[in-house]
Amino acid sequence: MTLNRVRTVQRTGIRASTPQVLFLLNGEQRDADFREAIAVSFERCTPVRQFPSWRGKRNYSGSYWSSKNSGHVGFESLYERTALMMFDREPTITRISSQPMWIFWPDGSAPRSHAPDFFLRHSSGDGEIIDVRPKDRIDEAATRSFEATQELCDQVGFSYRVISDIDATLDQNLRFLSRYRDQEWKLPVPQVEILRRYQPFELSIRALIAILAGQDQESKAPGWVYSLLWNAQIQTDLRKPLRQDALVRLPALDLR
């Protein structure tokens, strides 16, 4: 995916008495009253803005390979990349799109326009619009945009959230765990049955690795455990350093 070659929407001539949405779907620019946006497959839209790079740029932009899409999703900052890793772990999310729309409010409104960062489609069929920005960079203009977007989403039935609390430890842990998202690290059936004996309990990562490894000195148990953590099948506090003595929770859930 070459992000700097993505076609972007033409934003001229937008005049309406109600909020409008512009998007790119199947290679075509389309627009609609935002009240009709609930029917749009925004998860399949291409970005309405480019992801340019230039010397001295403050934020690093690029693309992240998402297991939800089986393809790349663009991001405009490393902060957004961490958010994408968070989405990739959420079991209810089925597809992700970045920069999926421009929202335009009527003339005289504040804000006049806004391009949310992501759109998520959930397995329930519900849609969720996402903005990602660190707390210390949410100024008055951003606050107005986020509040106006929240109001629109409430009116039409989208969920909406602003992600602003990502820290360095969470980012480090997610980048480490993302190495184990491949199917080769999926827990084998015999180890699934072993794990069921310990549900629902708390164990340290070290103890869980030892249980799954048994007497096999060349076991892939560490990778299995990290894969379970990546897929949120077992849980720990990822805002703390991921050490061997960290406790993981084994809820009574389906490990198929």
VOZA-597598 format. One record per residue (C-alpha): x, y, z; residue in one letter. Coordinates in Angstrom, 2 decimals, always signed. Layout:
! VOZA-597598
+---------+---------+---------+------+
!       x !       y !       z ! rest !
+---------+---------+---------+------+
!       X !       Y !       Z !    A !
...
+---------+---------+---------+------+
//
This chain:
! VOZA-597598
+---------+---------+---------+------+
!       x !       y !       z ! rest !
+---------+---------+---------+------+
!   +0.00 !   +0.00 !   +0.00 !    M !
!   +1.50 !   +3.34 !   -1.07 !    T !
!   -0.17 !   +5.87 !   +1.16 !    L !
!   +1.18 !   +9.01 !   -0.51 !    N !
!   -0.56 !   +8.04 !   -3.73 !    R !
!   -4.03 !   +7.66 !   -2.24 !    V !
!   -6.58 !   +9.85 !   -3.94 !    R !
!   -8.04 !  +12.49 !   -1.63 !    T !
!  -11.48 !  +14.07 !   -1.67 !    V !
!  -12.17 !  +17.45 !   -3.23 !    Q !
!  -13.62 !  +19.63 !   -0.48 !    R !
!  -14.88 !  +22.53 !   -2.56 !    T !
!  -18.49 !  +23.60 !   -2.87 !    G !
!  -19.83 !  +22.05 !   +0.34 !    I !
!  -22.93 !  +24.08 !   +1.24 !    R !
!  -25.77 !  +22.62 !   +3.28 !    A !
!  -28.00 !  +23.45 !   +6.21 !    S !
!  -27.22 !  +20.15 !   +7.96 !    T !
!  -23.91 !  +18.35 !   +8.64 !    P !
!  -22.52 !  +16.50 !   +5.63 !    Q !
!  -20.01 !  +13.68 !   +5.24 !    V !
!  -17.60 !  +13.12 !   +2.33 !    L !
!  -15.82 !   +9.82 !   +1.76 !    F !
!  -14.07 !   +7.64 !   -0.83 !    L !
!  -15.68 !   +4.26 !   -1.47 !    L !
!  -14.79 !   +1.91 !   -4.34 !    N !
!  -12.63 !   +4.64 !   -5.86 !    G !
!  -15.44 !   +7.19 !   -6.03 !    E !
!  -15.97 !  +10.37 !   -4.04 !    Q !
!  -19.37 !  +10.39 !   -2.39 !    R !
!  -21.25 !  +12.65 !   -0.03 !    D !
!  -24.29 !  +12.29 !   +2.17 !    A !
!  -26.22 !  +13.97 !   +4.91 !    D !
!  -24.60 !  +12.80 !   +8.12 !    F !
!  -28.01 !  +11.56 !   +9.29 !    R !
!  -27.69 !   +8.89 !   +6.56 !    E !
!  -24.09 !   +7.99 !   +7.44 !    A !
!  -25.09 !   +5.02 !   +9.58 !    I !
!  -25.68 !   +3.04 !   +6.36 !    A !
!  -22.21 !   +3.73 !   +4.87 !    V !
!  -19.49 !   +1.04 !   +4.97 !    S !
!  -16.84 !   +3.42 !   +6.28 !    F !
!  -14.67 !   +0.46 !   +7.26 !    E !
!  -14.08 !   -0.09 !   +3.52 !    R !
!  -13.35 !   +3.54 !   +2.67 !    C !
!   -9.93 !   +4.73 !   +1.60 !    T !
!   -8.29 !   +7.72 !   +3.36 !    P !
!   -9.69 !  +11.13 !   +2.53 !    V !
!   -6.33 !  +12.72 !   +3.33 !    R !
!   -2.79 !  +11.87 !   +2.32 !    Q !
!   -0.06 !  +10.80 !   +4.73 !    F !
!   +2.81 !  +13.02 !   +3.52 !    P !
!   +6.34 !  +13.05 !   +4.91 !    S !
!   +8.84 !  +15.88 !   +4.84 !    W !
!  +12.17 !  +16.77 !   +6.38 !    R !
!  +11.73 !  +17.93 !   +9.97 !    G !
!   +8.17 !  +16.64 !  +10.28 !    K !
!   +7.18 !  +16.37 !  +13.94 !    R !
!   +5.15 !  +13.17 !  +13.64 !    N !
!   +6.15 !   +9.91 !  +12.00 !    Y !
!   +3.55 !   +8.58 !   +9.56 !    S !
!   +3.40 !   +5.16 !   +7.98 !    G !
!   +1.30 !   +2.02 !   +7.76 !    S !
!   +0.57 !   -0.81 !  +10.17 !    Y !
!   -0.27 !   -4.35 !   +9.09 !    W !
!   -3.59 !   -5.15 !  +10.75 !    S !
!   -4.73 !   -8.71 !  +11.33 !    S !
!   -8.32 !   -7.40 !  +11.23 !    K !
!   -7.93 !   -6.21 !   +7.66 !    N !
!   -5.25 !   -8.67 !   +6.57 !    S !
!   -3.63 !   -5.57 !   +5.15 !    G !
!   -2.10 !   -2.21 !   +5.96 !    H !
!   -3.82 !   +0.69 !   +7.73 !    V !
!   -2.29 !   +4.17 !   +7.63 !    G !
!   -1.34 !   +6.24 !  +10.66 !    F !
!   -0.18 !   +9.83 !  +11.03 !    E !
!   +1.84 !   +9.47 !  +14.23 !    S !
!   +3.43 !   +6.81 !  +16.42 !    L !
!   +0.68 !   +7.59 !  +18.92 !    Y !
!   -1.88 !   +6.53 !  +16.30 !    E !
!   +0.18 !   +3.41 !  +15.55 !    R !
!   -0.16 !   +2.36 !  +19.18 !    T !
!   -3.91 !   +2.93 !  +18.98 !    A !
!   -4.01 !   +0.66 !  +15.91 !    L !
!   -2.29 !   -2.08 !  +17.91 !    M !
!   -4.94 !   -1.63 !  +20.61 !    M !
!   -7.70 !   -2.05 !  +18.02 !    F !
!   -6.00 !   -5.10 !  +16.52 !    D !
!   -6.35 !   -6.84 !  +19.90 !    R !
!  -10.00 !   -5.98 !  +20.55 !    E !
!  -11.98 !   -9.18 !  +19.89 !    P !
!  -15.18 !   -7.42 !  +18.79 !    T !
!  -13.50 !   -5.35 !  +16.04 !    I !
!  -13.71 !   -6.88 !  +12.57 !    T !
!  -12.26 !   -4.12 !  +10.35 !    R !
!  -10.44 !   -0.78 !  +10.63 !    I !
!  -10.13 !   +2.20 !   +8.28 !    S !
!   -8.03 !   +5.34 !   +8.71 !    S !
!   -9.03 !   +8.91 !   +7.82 !    Q !
!  -12.34 !   +7.50 !   +6.51 !    P !
!  -14.35 !  +10.71 !   +6.14 !    M !
!  -14.57 !  +14.48 !   +6.21 !    W !
!  -17.41 !  +15.87 !   +8.29 !    I !
!  -18.67 !  +19.33 !   +7.32 !    F !
!  -20.91 !  +21.49 !   +9.45 !    W !
!  -23.07 !  +24.33 !   +8.04 !    P !
!  -21.50 !  +27.73 !   +7.40 !    D !
!  -21.01 !  +29.71 !  +10.57 !    G !
!  -20.52 !  +26.62 !  +12.70 !    S !
!  -17.49 !  +25.94 !  +14.85 !    A !
!  -15.93 !  +23.65 !  +13.91 !    P !
!  -16.42 !  +23.96 !  +10.15 !    R !
!  -14.89 !  +20.58 !   +9.28 !    S !
!  -13.19 !  +17.58 !  +10.85 !    H !
!  -11.57 !  +14.35 !   +9.60 !    A !
!  -11.67 !  +11.69 !  +12.35 !    P !
!   -8.66 !   +9.42 !  +12.61 !    D !
!  -10.27 !   +5.97 !  +12.41 !    F !
!  -13.48 !   +4.04 !  +11.89 !    F !
!  -14.05 !   +0.64 !  +13.50 !    L !
!  -16.65 !   -1.96 !  +12.53 !    R !
!  -17.64 !   -4.33 !  +15.33 !    H !
!  -18.92 !   -7.89 !  +15.04 !    S !
!  -22.34 !   -6.65 !  +16.18 !    S !
!  -22.50 !   -4.50 !  +13.04 !    G !
!  -22.12 !   -1.29 !  +15.07 !    D !
!  -19.78 !   +1.43 !  +13.87 !    G !
!  -17.38 !   +3.47 !  +15.98 !    E !
!  -15.61 !   +6.72 !  +15.09 !    I !
!  -12.25 !   +7.35 !  +16.75 !    I !
!  -10.03 !  +10.35 !  +17.33 !    D !
!   -6.53 !   +9.89 !  +18.72 !    V !
!   -4.58 !  +12.69 !  +20.36 !    R !
!   -2.43 !  +12.99 !  +23.51 !    P !
!   -4.10 !  +14.94 !  +26.31 !    K !
!   -1.48 !  +17.67 !  +26.24 !    D !
!   -2.27 !  +18.36 !  +22.56 !    R !
!   -6.04 !  +18.69 !  +22.91 !    I !
!   -6.53 !  +22.43 !  +22.61 !    D !
!   -9.76 !  +24.43 !  +22.46 !    E !
!  -10.19 !  +23.89 !  +18.71 !    A !
!   -9.73 !  +20.12 !  +19.07 !    A !
!  -12.13 !  +20.05 !  +22.01 !    T !
!  -14.80 !  +21.78 !  +19.90 !    R !
!  -14.27 !  +19.29 !  +17.07 !    S !
!  -14.45 !  +16.29 !  +19.38 !    F !
!  -17.55 !  +17.54 !  +21.19 !    E !
!  -19.33 !  +18.32 !  +17.91 !    A !
!  -18.41 !  +14.88 !  +16.52 !    T !
!  -19.68 !  +13.22 !  +19.70 !    Q !
!  -22.99 !  +15.06 !  +19.34 !    E !
!  -23.40 !  +13.92 !  +15.72 !    L !
!  -22.54 !  +10.32 !  +16.58 !    C !
!  -25.09 !  +10.32 !  +19.40 !    D !
!  -27.75 !  +11.52 !  +16.97 !    Q !
!  -27.20 !   +8.85 !  +14.31 !    V !
!  -26.17 !   +5.84 !  +16.40 !    G !
!  -22.37 !   +5.64 !  +16.05 !    F !
!  -20.17 !   +5.12 !  +19.08 !    S !
!  -17.43 !   +7.69 !  +19.51 !    Y !
!  -14.33 !   +7.91 !  +21.66 !    R !
!  -11.19 !   +9.98 !  +21.96 !    V !
!   -8.04 !   +8.02 !  +22.84 !    I !
!   -5.70 !  +10.30 !  +24.77 !    S !
!   -4.11 !   +8.19 !  +27.52 !    D !
!   -1.52 !   +6.02 !  +25.74 !    I !
!   +1.78 !   +5.84 !  +27.62 !    D !
!   +5.26 !   +4.60 !  +26.74 !    A !
!   +4.93 !   +1.34 !  +28.70 !    T !
!   +1.72 !   +0.36 !  +26.92 !    L !
!   +3.32 !   +1.13 !  +23.56 !    D !
!   +6.41 !   -0.93 !  +24.40 !    Q !
!   +4.34 !   -3.91 !  +25.57 !    N !
!   +2.08 !   -3.87 !  +22.52 !    L !
!   +5.02 !   -3.68 !  +20.13 !    R !
!   +6.59 !   -6.67 !  +21.88 !    F !
!   +3.38 !   -8.73 !  +21.92 !    L !
!   +2.60 !   -7.94 !  +18.28 !    S !
!   +5.43 !  -10.29 !  +17.30 !    R !
!   +3.21 !  -13.16 !  +18.45 !    Y !
!   +0.01 !  -12.36 !  +16.54 !    R !
!   +0.81 !  -14.87 !  +13.79 !    D !
!   -1.13 !  -18.14 !  +13.74 !    Q !
!   +2.09 !  -20.11 !  +14.27 !    E !
!   +1.87 !  -19.09 !  +17.94 !    W !
!   -1.69 !  -20.28 !  +18.42 !    K !
!   -1.99 !  -22.52 !  +21.48 !    L !
!   -2.10 !  -26.22 !  +20.43 !    P !
!   -5.10 !  -28.33 !  +21.47 !    V !
!   -3.23 !  -30.37 !  +24.15 !    P !
!   -2.07 !  -27.15 !  +25.84 !    Q !
!   -5.59 !  -25.71 !  +25.63 !    V !
!   -6.80 !  -28.64 !  +27.71 !    E !
!   -3.98 !  -28.08 !  +30.21 !    I !
!   -4.89 !  -24.41 !  +30.50 !    L !
!   -8.55 !  -25.20 !  +31.15 !    R !
!   -7.55 !  -26.88 !  +34.42 !    R !
!   -6.37 !  -23.52 !  +35.75 !    Y !
!   -9.39 !  -21.43 !  +34.81 !    Q !
!  -10.32 !  -19.06 !  +36.34 !    P !
!   -7.17 !  -18.30 !  +38.36 !    F !
!   -4.20 !  -15.92 !  +38.47 !    E !
!   -0.69 !  -17.10 !  +37.68 !    L !
!   +2.60 !  -15.40 !  +36.96 !    S !
!   +3.80 !  -15.42 !  +33.37 !    I !
!   +6.75 !  -17.52 !  +34.48 !    R !
!   +4.50 !  -20.14 !  +36.12 !    A !
!   +2.17 !  -20.27 !  +33.12 !    L !
!   +5.07 !  -20.82 !  +30.73 !    I !
!   +6.36 !  -23.64 !  +32.94 !    A !
!   +2.92 !  -25.31 !  +33.06 !    I !
!   +2.50 !  -25.21 !  +29.27 !    L !
!   +6.08 !  -26.28 !  +28.57 !    A !
!   +6.02 !  -29.31 !  +30.87 !    G !
!   +9.24 !  -31.27 !  +30.42 !    Q !
!   +9.87 !  -29.99 !  +26.89 !    D !
!  +13.05 !  -27.90 !  +27.04 !    Q !
!  +12.46 !  -26.61 !  +23.49 !    E !
!   +8.81 !  -25.76 !  +24.00 !    S !
!   +7.25 !  -22.73 !  +22.29 !    K !
!   +5.41 !  -21.98 !  +25.55 !    A !
!   +6.72 !  -18.40 !  +25.91 !    P !
!   +5.36 !  -17.56 !  +22.45 !    G !
!   +2.05 !  -19.27 !  +23.23 !    W !
!   +1.64 !  -17.18 !  +26.38 !    V !
!   +2.48 !  -13.93 !  +24.58 !    Y !
!   +0.06 !  -14.87 !  +21.80 !    S !
!   -2.69 !  -15.40 !  +24.38 !    L !
!   -1.91 !  -11.99 !  +25.84 !    L !
!   -1.93 !  -10.35 !  +22.40 !    W !
!   -5.31 !  -11.88 !  +21.62 !    N !
!   -6.66 !  -10.84 !  +25.04 !    A !
!   -7.50 !  -14.46 !  +25.88 !    Q !
!   -5.60 !  -13.96 !  +29.10 !    I !
!   -5.19 !  -10.55 !  +30.70 !    Q !
!   -2.64 !   -8.51 !  +32.55 !    T !
!   -2.08 !   -4.81 !  +33.13 !    D !
!   -0.21 !   -3.74 !  +30.00 !    L !
!   +0.41 !   -0.30 !  +31.46 !    R !
!   +2.98 !   -1.93 !  +33.73 !    K !
!   +6.28 !   -3.52 !  +32.57 !    P !
!   +5.69 !   -7.00 !  +31.17 !    L !
!   +7.97 !   -9.01 !  +33.46 !    R !
!   +8.05 !  -12.74 !  +34.10 !    Q !
!   +6.58 !  -12.24 !  +37.57 !    D !
!   +3.62 !  -10.24 !  +36.23 !    A !
!   +0.30 !  -11.85 !  +37.10 !    L !
!   -2.00 !  -12.92 !  +34.30 !    V !
!   -5.69 !  -13.68 !  +34.73 !    R !
!   -7.16 !  -16.82 !  +33.22 !    L !
!  -10.88 !  -16.15 !  +32.87 !    P !
!  -13.35 !  -18.92 !  +32.12 !    A !
!  -13.50 !  -18.32 !  +28.37 !    L !
!  -13.52 !  -20.20 !  +25.10 !    D !
!   -9.92 !  -20.88 !  +23.99 !    L !
!  -10.74 !  -22.41 !  +20.62 !    R !
+---------+---------+---------+------+
//
